[in-house]
Amino acid sequence: MRCPKCHAEETKVVDSRDANDQREIRRRRECEKCEHRFTTFERYQSPSFVIVKKDNTSEPYNRKKLEAGVWRAFKKRKATEEQVANMLNELEEEWITMGKEIPSTEIGEGIMRKLKDLDEVAYIRFASVYRDFKDLKTFEKELEELSNR
């Protein structure tokens, strides 16, 4: 790590700890040349894979886009940023093991599986959009399956 003051490349880590979530590490560093102390934050690299949609088109994975959909399902429900972040972190770990191309069905089903355990109303909201419920009977069938588990 280059010193921001004198630009020397010889720095050492003085202190290291988790930052605001488990995906970031805060490091306190000191330049060995000028002894200037500074802080850096290291983030785990977001997974890079491609989502293959139902119509066989592809697009790069976009966590923010997925997160926005999840938050829409949680509208006016009790969910914390930590719960949503942990859910997506766990799912990303699953998806990354599947290779560079992930079917969108895997993404949708994974989110629904996690939402079912987290909040049933958010699950139904997400499922109604993801599965494109056409009528009330489809909606009722999903509610019945949920209540029978």
Secondary structure, DSSP 8 states (H G I E B T S, - for coil): ---TTT--S-EEEEEEEE-SSTTEEEEEEEETTT--EEEEEEE------EEE-TTS-EEE--HHHHHHHHHHHTTTS---HHHHHHHHHHHHHHHHTT-SEEEHHHHHHHHHHHHHHH-HHHHHHHHHHHTT--SHHHHHHHHHHHHT-
